[in-house]
Amino acid sequence: KRGRILNDAPLLQARARVVHAEADADLAELLIARMPSLPRKTRETRARIVVVTIVAVATHAWNEWVASGVNRDPAGHLQNAFDALAVGWEKLDESR
């Protein structure tokens, strides 16, 4: 129910976006610190790409969970989404 409340409340969505943006910036800084041997610009770019990818996958999983109407833990949706990402680009083109 909480997920649906958030989806139906524009003011809550706006606040959630601010909170998420702050968390994304913090996560990017943590990732940047883990790549000390790379130039700063390279570290920033890589960290931001990783963060937006993680957030996109998690957001997709959350939305799928909310739409499913299931009251169980959304961990299964998250696992499936990250498993799909881990398969890699090669598996996206089944025509090969």
N, C-alpha and C positions, 0 to 999 in steps of 0.2 A: 504493500500500500504506500509505503514511503516514497518509492520510486515514482509511482503515479502522481503523488502529490507534487513532487518536484517537477515532473513533466507538465503539470497543469497550472503551475504558478510562475508567471514570468518574472516577478520580483525575486523569488527564490532562485530561479535559473540565473539571473544576472549576478546575484551574490555568489552563487556557486562558481560561476565563471571567474570572478575575481579571486576567490580562494584557490581555485585550481591553477590559475595563472601564477600566483605566488608560489604554490607548491612546485609547479613545473620549473620555475626559475631556480628554486632551491635545489631541486634534483639535478638540474643541469650543472649547477656549480659543484655539486658533489662529484659528478662524472668528470668534469673538467679537472678537478684535483687528482683524479686517478690516472691522468694521462700527462704527467709532468714533462716527459721528454719531447712531446710534440709542440710545435709553435702554437701560441695562444689562439690564433684565428682558426687553425685546424681543430684544436680541442673544442672551441666554442661551437663550431659547425657540427662536428660529430656528436657532441653532447645534445645539442638541440634536436638533431635528427633522431637520435635514440629516444629522447623524451617524447617528442610528438608521436613517434611510432607506438611507444608504450601506451600513451594516453589514448590514441586512436583505437588501438586494440581493446583496451579496457572499456572505453566508452561504448564501442560496438557490443561487447559482451554484456555490459550493464543494460543497454537498451533492449537487447534480445531477452535478457532475464525479466525485465519489467514487462515487456510485451507478452511474455509467456504466461504471466499471471500466476506463476508457481510461487509458493511461499517458502520454498527451501532456500538454502544458502546458494548464492550465485557463483560459488567457486567452480562448479562444473562448466558454466558458460565461459568463465574466464579461462579455464584450462583448455577448452575446445578452441577458443579464439587464439590463444598463444600457441597452441599446437599447429593451427593452420598457418600462422606466421612462420613458425620454425621449419615448416616443410620446405620453404624457400621458393625462389622464383622459378626454378626448373619445373617444379610440379604444377605451376599455374598454367603452363602451356602443354596440354595433354596431346597436342597434335604431333609432337616430336617422337 
